[in-house]
Amino acid sequence: MSRLFTPLTLRDVTVRNRLWVSPMCQYSAVDGVPQEWHHTHLAQFASGGAGLIVAEATAVSPEGRISPDDTGLWNDEQRDAWAPIVAAIRRRGAVAGVQLAHAGRKASTWSPFSGRRGSVAADEGGWTTVAPSAVAFDGYAEPIALDAAGIDAVVADFAAAARRAVEAGFEVLEVHAAHGYLLHQFLSPLSNLRDDEYGGSLENRARLLLRVLDAVTDAAPGVPVIVRFSATDWADGGWDAAETVTVARWAAERGADFFDISSGGLVAHQRITTGPGYQVDLAARVRREAGVPVNAVGMIDDAAHAERVLAEDAADAVMAGREWLRDPHYGLRAAAELGADIDYWPAQYLRARPAVSAR
């Protein structure tokens, strides 16, 4: 039997398989409100056989957006626009999740479609960014360091966004602590130069993430929570896999159910050698040493490779991004390639279903 096409249960939510859709920014929202594009983009993956579909980095506050075109969950209009999208995913048999995010010093930037790079100026719709310390990401505007009240506001924003997400129908929440965004900025000594209770020691640098987890689990009791980590900064003196293991343990003790293991994104001088499965070893280490369930990501673009990751006990699930964009029916195709006899081909597509032989 294919490991990739066996169900996985997170608390009371059963996901029909372990081939999931990574959150992928679409830069197509209007004032944080998802549009028809988001509906089509996400629902097609459910028709295509995905198990869990995690909607893109969705800002918990206006100043938490990566770009002015990001989705949000800081008001009820956004919540209400997400609801029919979530319903469409669920009608097609997949589980809908959303990534709750704050971009910190990497906020207020031009979208990839604008033809421009760097920070958006205030007179062009941008805003002043915030971070643990007044240290800019290379090429971006300098942020202001959050004070105690600002940190409290971030925690409250995550809690409010979590409540709205559940009201919209999302069944899984992902807290974004990766890719150089705000929570990752607090975790890494390269971006966190504070000398108060949020800086210095690992325990202090992890304090904001753990407070956010407490707030999210209180706001959405019983809802499965995933934490996305960059397991290493790929830079000397930065956040690394050993620290990820330790903080993953702490996060699990605070109610996190699952861990999405990626890497990088904090500094422009990172040095990464990419290739198929280049981050799988990081996921495997966190799984093994922290004793927590994880998914692997990073150029796992074919069914046999994804199956092998699970068969080797490197991860409990696989998330893909670009392959789902290339083929929104990646799940159906992967099942056929692996000989998995799934029962969720859409009736409208059954005439195209390949014959499945036992393997």
GIGIQUI-V713751 format. One record per backbone hydrogen bond with DSSP energy under -1.0 kcal/mol. NH is the residue of the N-H (numbers start at 0). CO is the residue of the C=O. E is the energy in kcal/mol with one decimal. If there is no record, write none. Layout:
BEGIN
NH & CO & E
NH & CO & E
END
This chain:
BEGIN
5 & 2 & -1.5
7 & 14 & -2.2
9 & 12 & -3.3
12 & 9 & -2.7
14 & 7 & -3.4
17 & 3 & -2.9
19 & 317 & -3.0
20 & 51 & -2.8
21 & 319 & -2.7
28 & 68 & -2.6
29 & 32 & -1.9
32 & 29 & -2.1
38 & 34 & -1.4
39 & 35 & -2.3
40 & 36 & -3.0
41 & 37 & -2.4
42 & 38 & -2.3
43 & 39 & -1.8
46 & 42 & -1.9
47 & 43 & -1.5
48 & 45 & -1.5
49 & 44 & -2.3
50 & 18 & -2.0
52 & 94 & -2.9
53 & 20 & -1.9
54 & 96 & -3.0
57 & 98 & -3.1
58 & 70 & -2.5
59 & 100 & -1.9
63 & 60 & -1.4
64 & 61 & -1.3
69 & 66 & -1.6
71 & 31 & -2.6
72 & 58 & -2.2
78 & 74 & -1.7
79 & 75 & -2.7
80 & 76 & -1.6
81 & 77 & -1.9
82 & 78 & -1.4
85 & 81 & -2.6
86 & 82 & -2.5
87 & 83 & -1.8
88 & 84 & -1.9
89 & 85 & -2.4
90 & 86 & -2.4
92 & 89 & -1.9
93 & 88 & -1.6
94 & 50 & -2.7
96 & 52 & -3.2
97 & 171 & -1.4
98 & 54 & -1.5
99 & 173 & -3.4
100 & 57 & -2.3
102 & 63 & -2.1
105 & 102 & -2.2
106 & 103 & -1.5
107 & 64 & -1.5
108 & 65 & -2.9
109 & 117 & -2.0
113 & 110 & -1.7
119 & 107 & -3.5
123 & 120 & -1.8
124 & 121 & -1.5
125 & 120 & -2.7
130 & 143 & -1.8
134 & 132 & -2.4
139 & 136 & -2.8
143 & 128 & -2.4
145 & 130 & -2.6
150 & 146 & -2.4
151 & 147 & -2.3
152 & 148 & -2.0
153 & 149 & -1.9
154 & 150 & -2.1
155 & 151 & -2.3
156 & 152 & -2.4
157 & 153 & -2.1
158 & 154 & -2.0
159 & 155 & -2.5
160 & 156 & -2.4
161 & 157 & -2.3
162 & 158 & -2.1
163 & 159 & -2.2
164 & 160 & -2.5
165 & 161 & -2.1
166 & 162 & -2.2
167 & 163 & -2.0
168 & 165 & -1.1
169 & 164 & -2.1
170 & 95 & -2.5
171 & 95 & -1.2
172 & 223 & -2.4
173 & 97 & -2.8
174 & 225 & -3.1
175 & 99 & -2.4
176 & 227 & -1.9
180 & 177 & -1.8
181 & 101 & -2.0
184 & 180 & -2.6
185 & 181 & -1.9
186 & 182 & -1.6
187 & 183 & -2.2
190 & 187 & -1.1
191 & 187 & -1.9
198 & 195 & -1.8
204 & 200 & -2.7
205 & 201 & -2.0
206 & 203 & -1.2
209 & 205 & -2.3
210 & 206 & -2.3
211 & 207 & -2.7
212 & 208 & -2.5
213 & 209 & -2.3
214 & 210 & -2.4
215 & 211 & -2.9
216 & 212 & -2.7
217 & 213 & -1.9
218 & 214 & -2.1
219 & 215 & -1.9
222 & 219 & -1.9
225 & 172 & -3.1
226 & 257 & -2.1
227 & 174 & -2.6
228 & 259 & -2.1
230 & 261 & -2.8
232 & 238 & -2.4
237 & 234 & -1.9
243 & 239 & -2.0
244 & 240 & -2.4
245 & 241 & -1.8
246 & 242 & -2.7
247 & 243 & -2.5
248 & 244 & -1.8
249 & 245 & -1.9
250 & 246 & -3.0
251 & 247 & -2.4
252 & 248 & -2.0
253 & 249 & -1.2
254 & 251 & -1.4
255 & 250 & -2.4
256 & 224 & -2.9
257 & 224 & -1.3
258 & 292 & -1.4
259 & 226 & -2.5
260 & 294 & -1.7
261 & 228 & -3.2
263 & 231 & -2.9
269 & 266 & -1.1
270 & 233 & -2.3
276 & 297 & -1.7
277 & 274 & -2.1
279 & 276 & -1.8
282 & 278 & -1.7
283 & 279 & -2.8
284 & 280 & -2.1
285 & 281 & -2.2
286 & 282 & -2.6
287 & 283 & -2.5
288 & 284 & -3.1
289 & 285 & -2.0
294 & 258 & -2.1
295 & 316 & -2.1
300 & 298 & -1.0
305 & 301 & -2.2
306 & 302 & -2.7
307 & 303 & -2.1
308 & 304 & -2.1
309 & 305 & -1.5
310 & 306 & -2.6
311 & 307 & -2.1
312 & 309 & -1.9
313 & 308 & -2.1
315 & 293 & -3.1
317 & 17 & -2.8
318 & 295 & -2.6
319 & 19 & -2.2
324 & 320 & -1.5
325 & 321 & -2.4
326 & 322 & -2.2
329 & 326 & -1.6
331 & 47 & -1.9
332 & 328 & -2.4
333 & 329 & -3.1
334 & 330 & -2.2
335 & 331 & -1.8
336 & 332 & -2.5
337 & 333 & -1.9
339 & 334 & -2.6
341 & 339 & -1.5
348 & 345 & -1.9
349 & 346 & -1.0
351 & 348 & -2.5
352 & 349 & -1.7
END
